[in-house]
Amino acid sequence: MAEKHLFTSESVAEGHPDKIADQISDSVVDAILSKDPNGRVACECIVTTGLAFVAGEIHTDTYVDVPSTARGVIRDIGYTDPHLGFDFETAAVLTSIDEQSGDIAMGVDTGGAGDQGMMFGFACTQTDVLMPMPIIIAHRLVRRLAEVRKMGIIDYLKPDGKSQVTIEYEDHVPKRIDTILVSAQHSAEATIDQIRKDITKEVIRPVVSGMNVDTTDFRILVNPTGRFVKGGPAADTGLTGRKIIVDTYGGFASHGGGAFSGKDPTKVDRSASYAARHVAKNIVGAGLADECTVQIAYAIGVAEPISVMLDTSGRGKLADDKLTKIVRDVFDLTPRGIMDRLKLRRGIYRQTAAYGHFGRTEPDFTWELLDMVDILRSKAGISGKIC
């Protein structure tokens, strides 16, 4: 008898307070790396009613106007109305920036990791981008929510919002959408009936129509409390790095605990997580497994990983220890090797700070490339067409 279970993931809109903070932090990273590729950045942000506070440790030869950078992000997201309690012109932007610790620099300058810790990557065959289905649908819903807002298709929408997607699995294969939840900030004049009608028609239906899963009968929940007028930083304080599960695999895979945004690529929390995804995706893309989890662990100041582990949950074409050996032979997983292979010393990170860091097709997302498939299959002794 087939085993059935439900799994749920969520995403948040680019105007969610935590995502505003992530985007400001990553915009500071981009501004520095665009002028100084060897800059070191650890930048945090907090946003609340009428205020954005940016703090961090930075080492660079260039100058960045942090307040102007933050205001540009706030404007681009759509916080342009002072009545929202947070907007790009009237919000105070405070900064507290210090020099990076010389103790950390000693290890990083020689090619070592910028910190200790373990990082995870994951891939599976559930979607065409080799990601779990619930998080991909959730991301696409909030991305579509921003599109219809900015294009004026639904003109009463405001920047804040969330999505949540529940998928029914049968023997670990996604079969049916069970529930979709969308919460969208709106103007006071909009009625709940109109909101539910518009979001179902313009957001939910277009997104689910492109998914290879049963969409004939599922529950739809739109603004289930009936009202979402007060939102954004005026309603909820936002912090950099507080949406790490949204940023990765929606809870479907393990997470090492380190956030990505606000960090330059010498921080292995970011670069090694990208590398682990790159490894996992190429293993699955090469047809060597239907599902793959990769863990990499580092010591601060040490270049080579302390450990590398692959787990295919019994769905690999080779034993996990053999796949692990192949990966260690093929991939340079030192921080410097990762940064060079994935071209990470560039100002590319603000675009990662909303809608997830994985399962994207933007050209700058080098960790999503299936560029190691042939060599992996050759090392594994597998030939012929990839299924």
C-alpha positions as CSV (number, residue, x, y, z in Angstrom):
1,M,0.0,0.0,0.0
2,A,1.4,3.4,-0.9
3,E,2.6,5.6,1.9
4,K,1.1,9.1,1.9
5,H,2.1,12.2,3.8
6,L,1.8,16.0,3.7
7,F,4.8,18.4,3.7
8,T,4.6,22.2,4.0
9,S,7.0,25.0,3.1
10,E,6.7,28.8,3.3
11,S,8.2,31.8,1.6
12,V,7.9,35.6,2.2
13,A,7.6,38.6,-0.1
14,E,10.5,41.0,-0.8
15,G,8.6,43.5,1.3
16,H,8.6,41.3,4.4
17,P,10.6,43.0,7.2
18,D,13.2,40.3,7.4
19,K,13.7,40.3,3.7
20,I,14.1,44.1,3.6
21,A,16.9,43.6,6.1
22,D,18.5,40.8,4.0
23,Q,18.3,42.9,0.9
24,I,19.9,46.0,2.5
25,S,22.7,43.8,4.0
26,D,23.4,42.2,0.6
27,S,23.3,45.5,-1.2
28,V,26.1,46.7,1.1
29,V,28.0,43.5,0.2
30,D,27.4,44.2,-3.5
31,A,28.5,47.8,-3.3
32,I,31.8,46.8,-1.8
33,L,32.6,43.8,-3.9
34,S,31.7,45.7,-7.1
35,K,34.6,48.1,-6.4
36,D,36.8,45.9,-4.2
37,P,36.5,42.1,-4.9
38,N,38.7,41.3,-2.0
39,G,36.6,43.3,0.5
40,R,35.5,41.6,3.7
41,V,31.9,42.2,4.8
42,A,29.8,41.1,7.7
43,C,26.8,43.4,7.6
44,E,23.6,43.1,9.7
45,C,20.4,45.2,9.5
46,I,17.4,45.8,11.6
47,V,14.3,47.6,10.3
48,T,11.3,48.8,12.3
49,T,8.9,51.7,12.3
50,G,10.6,54.6,10.6
51,L,14.1,53.2,11.1
52,A,16.8,51.1,9.4
53,F,19.9,50.4,11.5
54,V,22.9,48.9,9.6
55,A,25.8,47.5,11.6
56,G,28.8,45.3,10.9
57,E,32.5,44.7,10.5
58,I,34.0,45.7,7.1
59,H,37.5,45.7,5.7
60,T,37.8,47.5,2.3
61,D,39.7,50.0,0.3
62,T,36.6,51.6,-1.1
63,Y,33.8,53.8,0.2
64,V,30.2,53.0,0.2
65,D,27.3,55.4,1.1
66,V,25.4,53.0,3.3
67,P,22.4,55.2,3.9
68,S,21.9,55.9,0.2
69,T,22.3,52.2,-0.5
70,A,19.7,51.3,2.1
71,R,17.2,53.9,0.8
72,G,17.6,52.6,-2.7
73,V,16.6,49.1,-1.6
74,I,13.6,50.4,0.4
75,R,12.4,52.4,-2.7
76,D,12.9,49.6,-5.1
77,I,10.8,47.2,-3.0
78,G,7.9,49.6,-3.0
79,Y,8.0,51.5,0.3
80,T,7.4,54.9,-1.2
81,D,4.4,56.0,0.9
82,P,5.0,57.5,4.3
83,H,1.5,56.4,5.4
84,L,3.0,52.8,5.5
85,G,5.1,53.8,8.6
86,F,8.3,53.1,6.7
87,D,9.4,54.6,3.5
88,F,12.7,55.4,1.7
89,E,12.5,59.2,2.1
90,T,11.5,59.6,5.7
91,A,12.9,56.5,7.4
92,A,16.0,57.3,9.5
93,V,19.1,55.2,8.4
94,L,21.6,54.8,11.2
95,T,25.0,53.0,10.8
96,S,27.6,51.5,13.1
97,I,30.5,50.1,11.1
98,D,33.8,48.8,12.5
99,E,36.9,47.2,11.1
100,Q,37.0,43.4,10.7
101,S,39.0,41.7,13.4
102,G,42.6,41.1,12.6
103,D,42.4,37.7,14.3
104,I,39.9,36.5,11.6
105,A,41.9,38.1,8.8
106,M,45.0,36.1,9.8
107,G,43.3,32.9,8.8
108,V,41.3,34.2,5.8
109,D,44.3,35.9,4.2
110,T,46.1,32.5,3.8
111,G,43.1,30.9,2.1
112,G,41.4,29.5,5.2
113,A,37.7,29.5,6.1
114,G,36.3,32.6,7.7
115,D,34.6,30.7,10.4
116,Q,34.0,27.2,11.7
117,G,30.7,25.4,11.0
118,M,28.9,22.9,8.9
119,M,27.0,23.7,5.7
120,F,24.4,21.6,3.8
121,G,23.4,21.4,0.2
122,F,20.5,19.4,-1.3
123,A,18.9,18.4,-4.6
124,C,16.2,16.1,-5.7
125,T,14.1,15.2,-8.8
126,Q,10.8,16.7,-7.6
127,T,11.0,19.7,-10.0
128,D,12.7,20.8,-13.1
129,V,15.2,22.9,-11.1
130,L,16.0,19.9,-8.9
131,M,14.4,21.4,-5.7
132,P,11.7,20.3,-3.4
133,M,8.3,21.2,-4.8
134,P,6.7,23.0,-1.8
135,I,9.4,25.7,-1.5
136,I,9.6,26.3,-5.3
137,I,5.8,26.9,-5.5
138,A,6.0,29.1,-2.4
139,H,8.7,31.3,-3.9
140,R,6.9,31.6,-7.2
141,L,3.7,32.7,-5.4
142,V,5.4,35.6,-3.6
143,R,7.4,36.5,-6.7
144,R,4.1,36.7,-8.7
145,L,2.6,38.7,-5.8
146,A,5.3,41.3,-6.4
147,E,4.8,41.3,-10.1
148,V,1.1,42.0,-10.0
149,R,1.7,44.7,-7.5
150,K,4.4,46.5,-9.4
151,M,2.6,46.1,-12.8
152,G,-0.6,47.5,-11.4
153,I,-2.6,44.4,-12.1
154,I,-3.8,44.4,-8.5
155,D,-3.3,48.0,-7.6
156,Y,-4.3,47.9,-3.9
157,L,-1.5,45.5,-2.9
158,K,1.3,46.7,-0.6
159,P,4.8,45.2,-0.3
160,D,4.5,42.8,2.6
161,G,3.2,39.2,2.2
162,K,3.7,35.5,2.7
163,S,2.9,32.2,1.0
164,Q,2.6,28.6,2.3
165,V,2.3,25.5,0.3
166,T,1.3,22.0,1.4
167,I,2.0,19.1,-1.0
168,E,0.7,15.5,-0.7
169,Y,3.4,12.9,-1.3
170,E,3.0,9.3,-2.2
171,D,6.0,7.1,-1.6
172,H,8.1,10.3,-1.3
173,V,6.9,11.5,-4.7
174,P,4.8,14.8,-4.9
175,K,1.4,13.9,-6.2
176,R,-1.1,16.6,-5.3
177,I,-1.3,20.2,-4.0
178,D,-3.3,20.0,-0.8
179,T,-3.3,23.6,0.4
180,I,-2.1,27.0,-0.8
181,L,-2.0,30.0,1.6
182,V,-1.3,33.5,0.5
183,S,-1.3,36.5,2.9
184,A,-1.0,39.9,1.1
185,Q,-0.8,43.4,2.6
186,H,-3.4,45.6,1.0
187,S,-5.0,49.1,1.2
188,A,-7.8,49.7,3.7
189,E,-10.3,50.2,0.9
190,A,-9.9,46.7,-0.6
191,T,-12.6,44.2,0.4
192,I,-11.7,40.7,1.4
193,D,-13.9,39.2,-1.3
194,Q,-12.1,41.2,-4.0
195,I,-8.7,40.3,-2.6
196,R,-9.5,36.6,-2.5
197,K,-10.9,36.7,-6.0
198,D,-8.0,38.7,-7.5
199,I,-5.2,36.7,-5.8
200,T,-6.7,33.4,-6.7
201,K,-7.0,34.5,-10.4
202,E,-3.8,36.5,-10.9
203,V,-1.4,34.8,-8.5
204,I,-2.3,31.3,-7.5
205,R,-3.8,29.9,-10.7
206,P,-1.0,31.1,-13.0
207,V,1.7,29.7,-10.7
208,V,0.2,26.2,-10.1
209,S,-0.7,25.7,-13.7
210,G,3.0,25.2,-14.5
211,M,3.6,22.5,-12.0
212,N,3.8,18.8,-12.8
213,V,1.4,17.7,-10.0
214,D,-2.4,17.3,-9.6
215,T,-3.9,20.7,-9.2
216,T,-7.6,19.8,-9.8
217,D,-8.8,20.1,-6.2
218,F,-6.9,21.9,-3.4
219,R,-7.8,24.2,-0.6
220,I,-7.1,28.0,-1.1
221,L,-6.6,30.3,1.9
222,V,-6.1,34.0,1.1
223,N,-5.7,36.5,4.0
224,P,-7.5,34.1,6.4
225,T,-7.8,36.7,9.2
226,G,-9.8,38.9,6.7
227,R,-7.5,41.9,7.0
228,F,-3.8,42.7,6.4
229,V,-3.6,46.5,6.2
230,K,-0.8,47.2,8.6
231,G,2.4,45.4,7.5
232,G,6.1,45.8,6.8
233,P,8.5,47.2,9.4
234,A,5.7,49.3,11.0
235,A,4.0,46.1,12.1
236,D,6.9,43.7,12.6
237,T,10.6,44.3,13.2
238,G,12.9,42.7,10.6
239,L,16.4,41.3,11.0
240,T,19.0,40.1,8.6
241,G,19.3,36.3,8.6
242,R,16.0,35.4,10.2
243,K,14.6,33.5,7.2
244,I,17.3,30.8,6.7
245,I,14.8,28.0,5.9
246,V,13.0,30.2,3.4
247,D,16.4,31.0,1.8
248,T,17.2,27.3,1.4
249,Y,15.0,24.2,1.1
250,G,11.9,25.0,3.0
251,G,12.7,22.6,5.8
252,F,12.9,19.7,3.4
253,A,16.7,19.3,4.0
254,S,19.1,20.0,6.8
255,H,20.5,23.4,7.5
256,G,23.8,24.2,9.2
257,G,22.3,27.3,11.0
258,G,24.3,30.0,9.4
259,A,22.6,32.8,7.5
260,F,23.8,33.9,4.0
261,S,22.9,37.6,3.6
262,G,25.3,40.3,4.6
263,K,28.4,38.1,4.2
264,D,31.1,38.2,1.6
265,P,32.1,34.8,0.1
266,T,35.1,34.2,2.5
267,K,32.4,33.4,5.0
268,V,31.8,29.7,4.4
269,D,28.3,30.0,5.8
270,R,27.5,31.4,2.4
271,S,30.1,30.1,-0.1
272,A,30.2,26.5,1.1
273,S,26.4,26.3,1.2
274,Y,26.4,27.4,-2.4
275,A,29.2,24.8,-3.1
276,A,27.2,22.1,-1.4
277,R,24.1,22.9,-3.5
278,H,26.3,22.9,-6.6
279,V,27.7,19.4,-5.7
280,A,24.2,18.0,-4.8
281,K,22.6,19.4,-8.0
282,N,25.3,18.0,-10.2
283,I,25.1,14.6,-8.6
284,V,21.3,14.5,-9.2
285,G,21.6,16.1,-12.6
286,A,24.2,13.4,-13.6
287,G,21.6,10.7,-12.8
288,L,23.8,9.4,-9.9
289,A,21.0,9.8,-7.4
290,D,17.3,10.9,-7.2
291,E,18.0,12.8,-4.0
292,C,21.3,14.0,-2.5
293,T,22.3,15.8,0.7
294,V,25.8,17.1,1.0
295,Q,27.4,18.3,4.3
296,I,30.7,20.1,4.4
297,A,32.4,21.2,7.7
298,Y,35.2,23.7,8.2
299,A,37.6,25.0,10.9
300,I,38.3,28.7,11.0
301,G,41.6,29.5,9.3
302,V,41.9,26.0,7.7
303,A,41.5,25.7,4.0
304,E,40.5,22.0,3.5
305,P,37.2,20.8,4.9
306,I,37.2,18.9,8.1
307,S,34.6,16.6,6.6
308,V,32.6,16.0,3.5
309,M,29.5,13.7,3.5
310,L,27.0,12.6,0.8
311,D,23.7,11.0,1.8
312,T,21.4,9.8,-1.0
313,S,18.8,8.2,1.3
314,G,19.2,4.9,-0.5
315,R,18.4,6.5,-3.8
316,G,21.9,6.6,-5.3
317,K,23.3,4.6,-8.2
318,L,26.5,4.1,-6.2
319,A,27.2,3.7,-2.5
320,D,27.3,7.0,-0.6
321,D,30.9,6.5,0.4
322,K,31.9,6.0,-3.2
323,L,30.0,9.1,-4.3
324,T,31.7,11.0,-1.5
325,K,35.2,10.0,-2.7
326,I,34.3,11.0,-6.3
327,V,33.1,14.4,-5.1
328,R,36.3,15.0,-3.1
329,D,38.3,14.0,-6.2
330,V,36.4,16.3,-8.5
331,F,35.5,19.4,-6.5
332,D,37.9,21.8,-4.9
333,L,36.1,22.6,-1.7
334,T,38.6,25.0,-0.2
335,P,37.1,28.5,0.3
336,R,39.4,29.9,-2.4
337,G,38.6,27.0,-4.8
338,I,34.9,27.6,-4.3
339,M,35.1,31.3,-4.8
340,D,37.1,30.9,-8.0
341,R,35.0,28.1,-9.5
342,L,31.7,29.8,-8.7
343,K,33.0,33.3,-9.4
344,L,31.7,34.6,-6.1
345,R,33.8,37.7,-5.6
346,R,31.3,39.8,-7.5
347,G,28.5,42.1,-6.5
348,I,25.7,39.6,-7.3
349,Y,24.0,39.0,-3.9
350,R,21.1,41.4,-3.5
351,Q,19.1,39.3,-6.1
352,T,19.6,36.2,-3.8
353,A,18.1,38.0,-0.8
354,A,14.5,37.4,-1.9
355,Y,12.8,34.3,-3.4
356,G,15.4,31.9,-2.3
357,H,19.1,31.3,-3.1
358,F,18.5,28.0,-4.9
359,G,16.5,26.7,-7.8
360,R,16.9,29.9,-9.7
361,T,17.9,30.4,-13.4
362,E,19.6,33.8,-13.2
363,P,23.0,33.8,-15.0
364,D,24.8,34.9,-11.8
365,F,23.6,31.9,-9.8
366,T,26.7,29.8,-10.8
367,W,26.0,27.2,-8.1
368,E,22.9,26.2,-10.1
369,L,24.9,25.2,-13.2
370,L,25.0,21.6,-14.3
371,D,28.5,22.0,-15.5
372,M,30.1,19.0,-13.7
373,V,27.7,16.3,-14.9
374,D,30.0,14.7,-17.5
375,I,33.0,14.4,-15.3
376,L,31.0,13.0,-12.5
377,R,29.4,10.4,-14.7
378,S,32.9,9.5,-16.1
379,K,34.3,9.1,-12.6
380,A,31.4,6.9,-11.7
381,G,31.9,4.8,-14.8
382,I,28.5,5.6,-16.2
383,S,27.9,6.3,-19.9
384,G,25.0,6.8,-22.1
385,K,22.1,9.3,-22.1
386,I,21.1,10.9,-18.8
387,C,17.5,10.1,-17.9
